[in-house]
């Protein structure tokens, strides 16, 4: 899979591709990337890429022309193109799985008050929000999306890990608690079941804890889980 990122500040993005698991994925040929600096496509002598919004208001808007030139350069209309924005569709693990099937994704990083709407109308396939909050940097949002997608590609991480983690395809629950050495840390001991060697009991304990955690932290996911397994008869008390 190839990630092409259109940005005013590509230097924020670059280190992510040069470290840790991502670096290994690139060395294996699983992932490739291209970083495009919008300023390289500005016809302004000062390489300016933003301007005041029509209709007035605070802040600046990224101009259509340099963004369009950059997107044409990477042939964005032939690829899946995403604009990350608080106004977009809320990002989910399900959408991450869907995007992981693409051969190439073009990501537009917003700044300031956003980008000219005509760029969205002409080039964008998905306008996505990573959460109900606002960032000053579209680059950070882009990294969230990239990280959530590339780890789902074959050969990046152990596929069994994907089945048991939070929002996994297995049951949609949050992930159960984990423990490692030492056995006793500040008076808190590892649950006995995890050192019992009884695999069925460990499996049942982890499911119980995953259900417990999901009910406490994400009641909406817990209700969805009950529907999946057929245990929800239309009402479930929180307490």
Secondary structure by P-SEA (a helix, b strand, c coil): cbbbbbcccccccaaaaaccaaaaaaaaccccccccccccccccccccccccccccccbbbbbaaaaaaaaaaacccccbbbbbccccccccaaaaaaaaaccbbbbbbbccccccaaaaaccccccccccccccccaaaaaaaaaaaccccccccccaaaaacccccccccccccccccccccccccccccccccccaaaaaaaaaaaaaaaaaaccaaaaaaaaaaacccccccccc
